Amino acid sequence: MAGLKKTYKKDNLSVIWQPDLCIHSTNCFKGLSRVFNPSKKPWVNVEAASADEIVNQIDKCPSGALSYKYENDAEDKKGSIKKNTSINVSDNGPILINGPVHIRYNGTEIVNTSRNIALCRCGHSSNKPYCDGSHKKYGFKG
């Protein structure tokens, strides 16, 4: 399931990128392109904006592919895991889960410690149970 993680640091903020969870919503680079720019290497430039701007944009990531952590957990107010879980079935797309969840897939238990996660609903993802954006390619309706 989710494997690769890359971390980008700015002062006491760590931005965590997990590409295996990305559903390619484009929220990150459409909302803050000077930080998140897929045509540059590295594609995340934490020096291009304030920590607050970066955190606010990461909070809009529907899949949890982008997350953050403060070195001092006492400061990690927005980034902390919620106690309640909400589930939203998106039109023609994945099931979006916000909050803690335990998933069992093919006999393996996955403990989601991120704030957001997107689960495949179309059946075409090559990264099941996670959505990889394949629903767009296959024209999934549901």
Secondary structure, DSSP 8 states (H G I E B T S, - for coil): -----EEEEETTEEEEE-GGG-----HHHHH-TTTB-TTSSSSB-GGGS-HHHHHHHHTT-SSSSEEEEESSGGG-STTS--SS-EEEE-TTS-EEEES-EEEEETTEEEEE-SSEEEE-SSS--TTTTB--SHHHHHT---
